[in-house]
Amino acid sequence: MKPIQVGLLGIGTVGSGTFTVLQRNAQEIQRRAGRGIEITMVADLDVARAKAVVGEGVQVVDDARKVIANPEIDIVVELIGGYGIAKALVLEAIAAGKHVVTANKALLAVHGTEIFAAAHAKGVMVAFEAAVAGGIPIIKALREGLTANQIQWVAGIINGTTNFILSEMRDKGLDFDVVLKEAQRLGYAEADPTFDIEGVDAAHKATLMSALAYGIPVQFDKAYVEGITKLGAADIKYAEQLGYRIKLLGITKRTAKGIELRVHPSLVPAQRLIANVE
């Protein structure tokens, strides 16, 4: 059977990792899926760097739309990020009858309703397991494993950067600004950490979980979002003295008035399992 042909849009850190994993595990994937999966085309503005990553056997272009226009490509993997050109390319890929894979939680949290509707109309899939807690995984569990269950609430730590910062603040008694700089030095926080420390990244993820758990459109604009920038070492210390730990939680809950969707620092009893996730 002819292998499934995949086109990557972007070959940065995540794209390179995706390429490496699919190449390394090609035989095992074919054994399990009953069909091979091959990356045959890559689009990246830095053609020379992309060629150095993928080698001679893969076509490299500088225009993502050439990948979408290729009739041989079955699946388009979006690895560009952001809301702008990524949205246009995903919708164009869907219109061209391609299945789409993306880990772009920001794009789906804001424009997911439009994207999913377009995919449904065209009869293609949008797969996004890696967009939210891919290591668990949670998307497949909500969409498939828990289909017959009426979910009352979902809550969790869904941003690693802020959890590291809060853990370090508690362990070392340091203030937020000091720990943030250390997290950036270690590579745990971005050069511009706004999405993480202001709770936006967690809210994107919570929005997607809420939509899946309750069968509602994505509604990021209605979420309450509060980050950890106002917390100091004293807050962490006082919480500890009272028997609590502060964690940034993403929470979505079914209530009599509708669906709650919120991200904010929360007091969690110290004996709870989630309080001890470091």
C-alpha positions in Angstrom: 0.0 0.0 0.0 1.3 3.5 -0.9 2.6 5.3 2.1 0.8 8.4 3.5 2.6 11.5 2.3 3.0 14.3 4.8 4.0 17.9 4.2 5.5 20.0 7.0 4.9 23.8 7.2 7.9 24.9 9.3 11.0 23.0 10.3 12.2 24.8 13.5 12.7 23.1 16.8 9.3 21.3 16.8 9.4 20.6 13.1 12.8 19.1 13.3 11.7 16.9 16.2 8.6 15.8 14.3 10.8 14.9 11.3 13.3 13.0 13.4 10.7 11.0 15.3 8.8 10.0 12.1 12.0 9.0 10.4 13.4 7.1 13.4 10.2 5.2 14.1 9.1 4.6 10.5 9.1 0.8 10.7 7.2 0.6 14.0 4.6 3.2 12.7 4.1 1.1 9.6 3.7 -2.1 11.7 1.1 -0.5 13.9 -0.8 1.5 11.4 -0.6 -1.0 8.5 0.7 1.8 6.3 3.9 3.8 6.1 4.0 7.5 6.8 6.6 9.6 4.9 7.5 13.3 5.1 8.0 14.1 1.4 7.8 17.9 1.3 8.8 20.7 3.7 8.2 24.4 3.5 10.5 26.9 5.4 11.7 30.4 4.7 15.3 29.2 5.5 15.7 26.7 2.7 19.3 26.0 3.3 18.8 25.2 7.0 15.7 23.0 6.2 17.7 21.0 3.6 20.4 20.5 6.3 17.8 19.0 8.6 15.9 16.8 6.2 18.6 15.7 3.7 18.4 14.8 0.1 15.2 12.7 0.0 12.7 15.4 0.8 11.6 18.3 -1.4 12.2 21.7 0.3 10.4 24.9 -0.8 10.1 28.4 0.6 6.4 28.8 0.0 4.0 26.8 2.2 1.2 27.1 -0.4 3.3 24.8 -2.7 2.9 22.1 -0.1 -0.8 22.6 0.1 -1.1 22.7 -3.7 0.7 19.4 -4.2 -1.9 16.7 -5.0 0.4 14.0 -3.6 0.3 15.4 -0.1 -2.3 13.7 2.1 -1.6 15.4 5.5 -0.4 18.9 6.2 1.4 19.5 9.5 1.2 23.1 10.7 4.3 24.1 12.7 4.4 27.8 12.2 2.5 29.0 15.2 0.5 32.2 15.9 -2.9 33.4 14.7 -2.0 35.0 11.4 -0.6 33.1 8.4 -1.1 29.8 10.2 -4.9 30.3 10.2 -4.9 31.1 6.5 -2.7 28.1 5.6 -4.7 25.7 7.8 -8.0 26.8 6.1 -6.4 26.5 2.7 -5.2 23.0 3.4 -8.6 22.0 4.5 -10.2 23.6 1.4 -7.7 21.5 -0.7 -9.0 18.3 1.0 -5.9 17.7 3.2 -6.1 16.4 6.7 -4.3 18.8 9.1 -2.2 18.2 12.2 -1.3 21.1 14.5 -0.2 21.7 18.0 -1.1 25.4 17.7 -3.3 25.9 20.8 -3.5 29.6 20.3 -4.9 29.3 16.8 -7.5 26.7 17.8 -8.5 28.4 21.0 -9.3 31.6 19.1 -10.4 30.3 15.6 -11.1 26.7 16.3 -14.9 26.9 15.7 -14.3 28.2 12.2 -11.5 25.7 11.5 -13.4 22.6 12.8 -16.6 23.6 10.8 -14.5 23.9 7.6 -13.0 20.5 8.2 -16.4 18.9 8.9 -17.8 20.4 5.7 -14.9 19.2 3.7 -14.8 15.7 5.3 -11.2 16.0 6.6 -9.7 15.7 10.1 -8.0 18.3 12.3 -5.8 16.4 14.8 -4.4 18.4 17.7 -3.4 16.0 20.5 -0.1 17.8 21.1 -1.9 21.2 21.6 -2.8 20.3 25.2 -0.9 18.1 27.7 0.3 15.8 24.9 2.3 13.7 27.3 -0.8 12.5 29.2 -2.7 12.5 26.6 -5.9 14.4 27.5 -7.5 15.3 24.1 -8.0 11.6 23.1 -9.3 10.8 26.5 -11.9 13.6 26.4 -12.9 13.0 22.8 -13.0 9.2 22.8 -12.5 7.5 26.1 -14.9 9.6 28.1 -17.5 10.1 25.4 -20.3 8.3 27.4 -19.6 10.3 30.6 -21.2 13.5 31.7 -18.1 15.5 32.8 -18.8 17.9 35.7 -15.5 19.7 35.9 -11.9 19.6 34.7 -9.0 21.2 36.5 -5.3 20.9 36.2 -1.8 22.4 36.0 -1.4 22.9 32.3 1.5 25.3 32.0 5.0 24.0 32.9 6.7 27.4 33.1 4.5 28.8 35.7 4.6 25.6 37.7 8.4 25.7 37.8 8.4 29.3 38.9 5.9 28.7 41.7 7.8 25.6 42.9 11.1 27.5 42.9 9.5 30.4 44.8 8.2 28.1 47.5 11.4 26.0 47.7 13.9 28.9 47.8 11.8 31.7 49.2 12.6 33.9 46.2 10.4 36.6 44.5 8.8 36.2 41.2 11.2 38.4 39.1 14.2 36.5 40.4 12.9 33.1 39.6 11.6 34.2 36.2 15.1 35.3 35.2 16.5 31.9 36.4 13.8 30.1 34.4 14.8 32.0 31.3 18.4 31.2 31.9 17.6 27.5 32.1 15.4 27.6 29.0 12.2 26.9 30.9 10.7 30.3 30.0 10.7 32.1 26.7 12.6 35.3 26.1 9.1 36.9 26.0 7.2 34.8 28.7 4.0 36.9 28.6 1.7 34.1 27.3 2.9 31.8 30.1 3.2 34.1 33.1 -0.1 36.0 32.4 -2.0 32.7 32.1 -2.8 33.0 28.4 -1.2 29.7 27.4 -3.1 27.9 30.1 -6.3 29.6 29.0 -5.8 28.5 25.4 -5.5 24.9 26.7 -8.4 25.2 29.1 -10.6 26.6 26.3 -9.9 23.5 24.1 -10.6 21.1 27.0 -13.8 22.9 27.8 -15.0 22.7 24.2 -14.3 18.9 24.1 -15.7 18.2 27.6 -19.0 20.0 27.1 -19.5 20.0 23.3 -19.5 23.8 23.0 -17.7 26.1 20.6 -14.3 27.4 21.7 -14.8 30.6 23.7 -11.4 31.9 24.7 -12.7 35.5 24.7 -15.1 34.6 27.5 -12.5 33.1 29.8 -11.3 34.7 33.0 -7.5 34.8 32.8 -5.1 35.8 35.6 -1.4 35.0 35.7 1.2 34.8 38.5 3.0 38.1 38.0 1.4 39.7 41.1 2.5 36.9 43.5 5.4 37.4 45.8 7.5 35.2 48.1 5.3 36.4 51.0 2.2 35.0 49.4 3.7 31.6 48.9 5.0 31.6 52.5 1.6 32.6 54.0 -0.2 29.9 51.9 2.3 27.3 53.2 1.7 28.4 56.8 -2.0 27.9 56.3 -1.5 24.4 54.8 -1.9 25.3 51.2 0.3 25.6 48.1 -0.4 28.1 45.3 -0.8 26.6 41.8 -1.9 28.1 38.5 -4.9 26.0 37.6 -6.9 25.8 34.4 -10.5 25.1 35.4 -13.7 24.5 33.5 -16.9 23.5 35.3 -20.5 22.8 34.4 -22.9 24.9 36.6 -26.6 25.7 36.7 -25.9 29.0 34.9 -23.7 27.5 32.2 -20.0 26.6 31.7 -17.3 28.2 33.8 -13.9 28.8 32.1 -11.1 30.3 34.2 -7.3 30.3 34.8 -5.9 31.8 38.0 -3.6 31.1 40.9 -5.4 28.8 43.4 -4.9 27.7 47.0 -4.6 23.9 46.9 -4.5 21.9 50.2 -0.9 20.7 50.6 -1.9 17.1 51.1 -3.6 16.9 47.7 -1.7 15.1 44.9 -1.9 18.1 42.5 -0.3 20.4 45.2 2.8 18.2 45.0 3.3 18.3 41.2 6.6 20.1 41.0 
